[in-house]
Amino acid sequence: MNATKKPINNPTDNPGIPVTFTGTATFSSDGLRNDQKREFVAIYKAGVEKIACQPLELFQSCDLNVLKVDGETVGTTRIRGRRLLSLNRKLQDSSIHVEYEVVLTVVCSGPECSDAESVKEISNSVYNQVTGKLGDALNDGSFVQEIINASSA
C-alpha cells in the first residue's frame, strides 16, 4: 500500500507559487520523557499549522515538517532513538529544540504568476504574513491556546 499526499486545499489548474521557510523553537521540557516529547512535537506541529495555514483560501497546500528535535533527525512517524551521549545531554538540558520548515503553495492566477519579479514579491509577502502571524500568536498568547486546543483534541 502506498501512502498518498494530503489533499490540497484549493484544487486548481493554475500553477501555485511555492514558499518554503525554516525556523527553530525552544521550549522548556522539565521532566518530560522521550515519549512525551514526541507527543509535544506532534501537538506543536498542529498548532503551527493551524496558525500558519490560515486563511486556507490563499493556499493550495500548507504543511509543517518537523526536521529535527534536539539535533536528531525526525523520521516520518517517530523521533529516532537516543544514544548515551544524547541522554547525558538531556540530563543537563531541560529544553526541547525543534527545527522545522513550513511548505506553502500559494494560489495564483493571472499574468503576475509568470513574471519572476512578481512571483518573488508574492513569495516575500506570504513569508512576511505567515512569520508575522506566528510572531503575533507567540506574543499575544494565541499560540499557547492553539497548543492547548490541539492537545485536547
NUTORZA-555796 format. One record per atom (N, C-alpha, C, CB): x, y, z. Coordinates in steps of 0.001 Angstrom, whole numbers, plus 500000, padded with zeros to 6 digits. Glycine has a CB too. Example, Ala and Ser with C-alpha at 12.3 -4.5 7.8 and 13.67 -1.06 7.14 Angstrom:
BEGIN
513190494310507800
512300495500507800
513200496700507800
511308495527509046
512850497750507080
513670498940507140
512900500030507870
514084499402505725
% end
This chain:
BEGIN
500850498825500000
500000500000500000
500895501236500000
499033499999501225
500646502173499101
501424503394499015
500711504522499730
501686503767497560
501487505315500432
500925506489501096
500659507555500049
501877507025502207
499612508312500232
499317509408499320
499499510718500044
497893509295498752
499724511773499257
499856513090499854
498511513562500364
500430514092498848
498566514463501334
497370515093501867
496704515877500737
497709516022503082
495351515833500634
494691516580499565
494994518066499678
493177516345499598
495048518731498539
495313520160498579
494045520906498956
495852520656497227
494217522101499514
493084522885500000
492222523426498876
493573524025500847
492851523923497824
492128524556496726
492606523994495397
492308526086496760
492016522890494950
492446522333493666
492247523363492554
491666521033493344
493221523451491657
493163524420490577
494080523985489454
493542525822491075
493803524466488262
494693524213487136
495841525212487116
493920524273485820
495709526306487851
496746527330487876
497933526857488697
496197528647488441
499123527151488199
500286526756488988
500347527571490276
501585526937488174
500764526943491344
500913527651492596
502328528170492734
500554526753493772
502505529070493652
503830529614493941
504330528948495213
503796531181494090
505437528198495130
505948527548496336
506674528556497241
506896526394495956
506402528474498524
507082529298499525
507487528359500653
506159530484500049
508778528280500926
509282527414501999
510178528242502903
510057526180501423
509988528092504195
510906528737505129
511123527831506327
510367530116505578
512250528033506970
512605527207508126
512621528062509377
513976526525507921
512547527390510497
512599528078511772
513032527135512875
511252528690512103
513293527696514022
513629526907515203
512810527425516372
515156526972515518
512573526553517307
511843526925518518
512432526141519683
510303526649518371
512464526737520842
512982526090522042
511943526213523149
514341526715522481
511660525086523797
510669525032524863
511260524348526073
509399524305524399
510783524711527239
511175524021528459
510605522610528439
510696524793529716
511415521645528830
510945520253528852
511161519621530217
511660519427527778
511116520427531237
511350519920532592
510526518667532857
511018520996533632
511203517548533056
510546516314533452
509893515515532349
509549516616534437
510003515938531090
509374515174530010
510228513966529611
509137516076528790
509556512842529432
510210511654528887
510206511756527368
509500510342529364
510981510899526682
511048510944525221
509686510733524571
512020509899524715
508861509814525110
507543509589524512
506669510834524664
506854508365525160
506838511573525744
506088512812525931
506609513906524992
506177513277527399
507920513881524711
508473514834523751
507856514615522377
510008514706523677
507725513356521974
507123513053520673
505696513593520609
507132511530520410
504948513387521687
503575513887521735
503557515415521678
502864513392523012
504452516051522408
504533517505522404
504845518022520995
505602517986523404
505799517381520311
506181517812518966
504991517701518012
507368516970518443
504195516640518116
503009516484517270
501996517595517561
502361515094517493
501819517934518826
500894518997519214
501415520353518734
500691519009520749
502718520577518866
503351521810518384
503125521955516879
504873521814518708
503334520869516129
503148520859514681
501717521270514331
503466519462514101
500740520689515010
499339521008514744
499049522488515046
498414520098515584
499621523002516119
499402524401516481
499987525365515464
499995524680517837
501203525095514999
501826525971514000
501044525912512691
503306525569513762
500650524705512265
499877524591511029
498562525370511117
499593523117510717
497909525297512263
496628525992512449
496801527494512251
496052525703513853
497902528053512740
498137529494512633
498707529852511256
499096529965513745
499724529128510803
500430529473509570
499576529260508328
501697528660509458
498688528304508351
497946527913507149
496599528604507017
497738526430507144
496392529694507728
495140530430507637
495380531745506924
494535530670509033
494505532257506132
493263531640505689
493528530617504584
492280532711505200
492838529506504648
493058528394503739
492873528750502274
492144527285504088
492001529693501982
491743530008500574
492955530598499857
490588530968500473
493966531027500601
495181531558499978
496131530460499497
495904532458500954
495958529242500013
496954528203499768
496365526991499062
497583527775501070
497119526455498103
496777525160497533
497166524069498514
497477524947496168
498276524281499204
498701523333500226
499520524077501267
499519522162499607
499562523512502465
500320524099503562
500671522982504531
499514525239504274
501955522770504749
502410521709505645
503563522206506500
502833520461504848
503621521713507703
504767521952508564
505485520623508731
504340522558509951
506769520615508441
507585519420508614
508555519662509756
508344519056507304
508493518824510772
509469518897511852
510698518149511359
508909518288513209
511829518846511281
513051518270510734
513914517610511795
513845519330510029
514102518302512911
514952517785513988
514369518153515338
516389518327513863
514594517276516290
514265517547517684
515525517269518480
513046516677518191
515995518259519208
517238518160519978
518392517667519115
517049517226521172
518462518152517879
519551517813516985
519427516473516286
520797517836517729
518399515705516601
518202514387515993
517159514479514891
517774513345517055
517476513913513740
516556513918512613
515283513179512979
517206513289511374
514154513751512584
512855513155512870
512451512307511670
511776514252513179
512064511052511945
511559510178510896
510123510520510584
511681508711511300
509512509755509723
508141510063509332
507163509835510467
507739509233508139
507452508913511382
506483508635512437
507046508745513841
505922507277512249
508359508818513981
508881508866515347
510247509520515387
508959507466515940
510593510001516556
511922510535516775
512864509346516942
511963511491518022
513999509382516253
514942508267516349
515373508065517788
516167508509515455
515793506845518107
516240506512519451
517434507337519885
516578505055519533
517571507519521133
518656508322521706
519896507467521936
518208508971523027
521038508097521778
522297507462522157
522648507929523560
523446507800521141
523611507255524186
524009507595525553
524406509064525657
525170506702526010
525148509567524669
525563510962524687
524347511883524732
526428511281523462
523324511569523948
522114512385523948
521405512320525289
521172511939522839
521391511143525893
520762511015527204
521505511841528241
520711509548527634
522829511824528185
523598512639529125
523298514110528917
525100512378528969
523188514549527657
522881515937527380
521484516281527877
523004516226525885
520539515340527743
519171515569528197
519134515844529697
518285514364527857
519989515148530436
520014515375531874
520491516785532206
520907514346532554
521326517357531342
521867518684531594
521004519787530968
523288518770531062
520195519457529995
519435520441529245
517944520173529431
519819520412527745
517237521141529962
515804520942530213
514958521645529149
515428521461531615
515431521596527904
514720522232526803
514507521251525662
515484523458526309
513485521526524864
513262520830523607
513593521834522509
511776520277523482
514498521466521614
514871522316520488
514273521704519225
516434522462520368
513389522442518553
512693521942517373
513125522756516157
511150522008517564
513549522050515097
513828522690513811
512715522255512865
515266522301513248
512148523210512136
511015522894511283
511087523687509986
509700523178512009
510260523260509023
510069524037507808
508575524103507529
510848523415506600
508156525242507015
506780525409506574
506833525445505050
506108526719507181
506027524583504421
505990524490502964
504588524879502506
506371523046502469
504500525992501798
503228526524501317
503223526543499797
502975527939501877
502080526318499224
501884526584497802
500748527584497718
501572525263496977
501071528779497239
500135529898497212
499307529828495934
500886531254497310
497992530012496075
497106530086494923
497478531334494120
495599530116495363
497630531166492823
497990532297491984
497398532106490594
499524532462491908
496813533160490046
496310533125488678
496530534495488063
494800532719488630
496663534517486786
496858535784486112
498287535962485647
496470536915487016
498543537057484969
499863537282484371
500979537444485407
499818538508483494
500635537918486617
501682538112487641
502297536796488097
501107538845488848
501648535691487803
502153534387488243
503251533852487332
501017533386488307
503469534506486199
504517534038485304
505694534998485246
503960533832483919
505557536151485849
506627537136485894
507496536887487131
506048538579485905
508777536660486929
509684536278488017
509699537302489150
511091536097487478
509719538572488831
509761539606489872
508466539614490688
509997540995489241
507333539450490020
506043539402490723
505956538183491621
504884539395489723
506417537037491131
506418535812491938
507270536011493185
506941534608491115
508418536655493019
509287536928494171
508584537843495176
510615537570493707
507888538861494692
507158539767495576
506044539035496323
506574540933494774
505321538175495606
504248537401496240
504831536475497302
503460536584495184
505920535796496962
506575534893497922
507019535638499166
507779534204497276
507648536790498972
508106537588500118
506927538073500961
508936538792499635
505855538477500302
504665538934501024
504069537810501869
503614539465500039
503954536615501278
503413535465502026
504325535116503190
503241534235501100
505626535096502954
506581534820504027
506387535807505176
508029534891503498
506305537094504853
506138538113505898
504810537957506633
506230539513505291
503741537631505895
502440537431506534
502472536246507497
501353537217505475
503006535127507037
502991533910507853
503902534056509066
503419532695507015
505122534544508867
506018534698510020
505483535763510971
507446535065509557
504831536789510420
504206537798511277
503084537211512119
503671538942510435
502245536364511486
501152535716512231
501704534826513335
500263534885511282
502765534086513023
503357533218514053
503934534053515198
504463532323513439
504625535132514866
505181536012515903
504095536643516751
506032537101515272
503035537127516097
501912537721516834
501266536695517759
500862538287515858
501093535462517257
500460534411518054
501312534051519271
500217533166517194
502626534091519116
503502533840520268
503389534977521274
504970533671519814
503339536206520768
503302537377521657
501973537569522362
503619538611520879
500860537274521694
499560537528522311
498963536324523041
498603537985521266
499670535181523024
499205534013523758
498300533076522973
498495534456524962
497905533466521753
497010532594520990
497704531315520532
496463533337519783
499041531339520379
499758530114520027
499649529089521153
501239530420519726
499810529546522374
499669528650523523
498257528065523549
499974529401524851
497262528892523250
495881528408523218
495696527347522129
494911529579522987
496326527538520970
496234526537519896
496866525213520329
496923527057518611
497978525297521051
498617524066521548
497704523380522563
500004524379522191
497078524160523428
496130523572524400
494967522924523670
495604524650525387
494426523618522657
493317523049521873
493738521767521165
492810524070520843
494931521767520573
495419520587519854
495658519419520804
496709520918519100
496080519707522024
496364518625522979
495094517999523525
497208519147524132
493983518736523482
492733518188523997
491856517598522892
491968519264524737
492335517693521655
491555517173520518
491678515669520398
492006517828519215
% end
